Amino acid sequence: MELRDVGRRYGVRGRWVLRDVGLRVPGGTLLRIEGGNGSGKSTLLRLLAGVDAPSAGRITGRPRTAYVPERFPAALPLTALGYLTRLGRIHGLGRRAADRAARDWLERFGAGRYARTPLRELSKGTTQKVAVAQGLVGAPGLLVLDEAWTGLDGESRRVLDRAVLDRVADGGAVVFVDHDPRRLAGVCQAVHRVEGGRLVPAPAAPGPRVRVEAEGAGPLPDALPGDPDREPLPGAVRLTVAAADSDALLRALLTAAPPWHIRSVTAAPAPEEPHR
Amino acid sequence: MTALLRYQAALLLRSHRWLPPLMLYAVLLTIGVRPGEPVLDSFGLAAGLLLPVAAWLVRVCVTNEPDAAWDCAAAAAGPWRVHLAGILTALAASLALAAAGTAVVALISDPHGAGGRVAVPLGPAAGAGFVAAASCALLGTAVGALCNRPLLRSTARSVPATVLAVFLVLLPGGSPANAAVTELVSASRSGEVSWPLLPLAVAAVFAAGAAAVACALSSRR
């Protein structure tokens, strides 16, 4: 998916909330959007989700999308399971698949016993679980999360973290906003900041790194994913790379001609972040 | 689209927000249609009364979800499809009312023309009555589509605009609703039943156009 010169303003003479935004969101990427209150983060997420249309520019190549809004009011006359199943059907799942996926996500978030509870009787936390499950039930190609972690308990946050990583590993794209700077730090392919209505790249927080030891007959390929630090070892080479890029690095090594042999993959100690 | 229609229909049925428009229609019919009156006149009246009810049903359907829930469905299926599903659900409910109203009028009215001398065949007359009611349902749907979100968002504008538009569509001689009703009334005088198909076609074109405009704007807010 690609945004080209996208702008958004409310009303013909309104102030530009966003301007000249260019962004590529290919499959398999995890993207974090930062910015202060009222900076236009949520507007950008709504444009990405296709809920709102840009006033200028073009958005092309949108995959099937799910959106988890910041606040999910549960004033719908449906049960948790009924709502999730219907959303699954809207995402194109068959009746049985939608029912199975809806039950499955409620169970994963520990809300299985509320399946038959009307949405308006759910607690705030459980409502948020339904809101998040709604985004995951259809296994969308693009998942847009607007502070989706807020209001979830610790265990559910971990479930959501894992679900996001699974989506990315399956080739989906995930774009999120969260007030916690450590949220999925180090596994984001990119971090962008909305500032003065423009989208600017932001330095990613240093995250976990992975150490790969490999041996091979030929020379190392010049351009390796993630631009790893190289360290010669006897008969091998040690490559240290951001965890986000480790899968791509391994793929590049294994598919090189001649292929490299992976001796070990270990977590590298991160001096700037002692314990996570 | 089927999944969206089911979703919207479930929201409409379970929210019970269809009850007030239904009650309005029932009350208007009770006041306006007397048992034993000429059947075609009563069909004309029942059709005309359906128009504001159909407009109200569109309002119910396109404002049934809280914004955030609408956003979730819109992300999954596209805003215009979600909006179209709401309008179509309202139209289906209006057409159900048209059928029910036609059946009630057919049961309680006198199958004679105005003056009570010419016998009117009940089957074709009921057909003509339903076609007229369907025309009014389509026009009411068009009014509802143009007088609610995304074109008019606040209740303070939407409701007065709807009432004004209902009168503008119902009363002038050239409007399809008026033409359909007039055709029934004149058939009642002559005793020759004809289906008001031209008004139906024009009403369908209006409804399609109004829905297209509303859906095209549905992602703008």
Interface residues (C-beta under 8 A of the other chain):
Chain A: Y10 R46 A49 G50 V51 D52 A53 R64 T65 A66 Y67 V68 P69 E70 R71 F72 P73 A75 L76 P77 L78 G82 R86 L87 R89 I90 H91 G92 A131 Q134 G135 G138 P140 V144
Chain B: A3 L4 R6 Y7 A10 L11 R14 S15 H16 E65 P66 A68 A69 D71 C72 A73 A74 A75 A76 A77 G78 P79 S219 R220 R221
